[in-house]
């Protein structure tokens, strides 16, 4: 996400529970993905998990951006 989007999301998250929930979920997924990507060697199951988590993170981001666009 771009800095202006993050700023808008953080402002809306203060008053909108749905935005807050999606933003927290996105942040949580980002941390998990980073941990997996930092591993020098991943087993096939971890590769599958990484792809699944990236897809989920993208879905959350899409929903979040759509939500803030509708609130603007």
C-alpha positions as CSV (number, residue, x, y, z in Angstrom):
1,X,0.0,0.0,0.0
2,X,1.1,3.5,-0.6
3,X,1.8,6.0,2.1
4,X,-1.4,8.1,1.4
5,X,-3.5,5.0,1.5
6,X,-2.0,3.9,4.8
7,X,-2.6,7.3,6.3
8,X,-6.2,7.3,5.2
9,X,-6.7,3.8,6.5
10,X,-5.2,4.6,9.9
11,X,-7.5,7.6,10.2
12,X,-10.6,5.6,9.3
13,X,-9.5,2.7,11.6
14,X,-9.9,5.0,14.6
15,X,-13.6,5.3,14.1
16,X,-14.6,2.3,11.8
17,X,-14.4,-1.2,13.3
18,X,-14.5,-2.9,9.9
19,X,-11.6,-0.9,8.6
20,X,-9.6,-1.5,11.8
21,X,-10.3,-5.2,11.6
22,X,-9.2,-5.5,7.9
23,X,-6.1,-3.3,8.5
24,X,-5.0,-5.4,11.5
25,X,-5.6,-8.6,9.5
26,X,-3.5,-7.2,6.6
27,X,-0.7,-6.3,9.0
28,X,-0.8,-9.7,10.7
29,X,-0.6,-11.5,7.3
30,X,2.3,-9.2,6.2
31,X,4.3,-10.2,9.3
32,X,3.6,-13.9,8.8
33,X,4.6,-13.7,5.1
34,X,7.8,-11.9,6.0
35,X,8.8,-14.6,8.5
36,X,8.3,-17.3,5.9
37,X,10.1,-15.4,3.2
38,X,13.1,-14.9,5.5
39,X,13.6,-18.6,5.9
40,X,16.5,-19.7,3.7
41,X,14.9,-23.0,2.9
42,X,11.2,-23.8,2.9
43,X,9.6,-27.2,2.6
44,X,6.9,-27.6,-0.1
45,X,4.1,-27.2,2.5
46,X,5.5,-23.9,3.5
47,X,5.6,-22.8,-0.1
48,X,2.0,-23.6,-0.5
49,X,1.2,-21.8,2.8
50,X,3.1,-18.8,1.6
51,X,1.2,-18.6,-1.7
52,X,-2.1,-19.0,0.2
53,X,-1.2,-16.3,2.7
54,X,-0.2,-13.9,-0.1
55,X,-3.5,-14.5,-1.9
56,X,-5.4,-13.9,1.4
57,X,-3.4,-10.7,2.0
58,X,-4.2,-9.5,-1.4
59,X,-7.9,-10.2,-0.9
60,X,-7.9,-8.3,2.4
61,X,-6.1,-5.4,0.8
62,X,-8.6,-5.3,-2.1
63,X,-11.5,-5.3,0.4
64,X,-9.9,-2.7,2.5
65,X,-9.1,-0.3,-0.4
66,X,-12.7,-0.8,-1.7
67,X,-14.1,0.0,1.7
68,X,-12.1,3.2,2.2
69,X,-12.9,4.3,-1.4
70,X,-16.6,4.0,-0.6
71,X,-16.2,6.0,2.7
72,X,-14.3,8.8,1.0
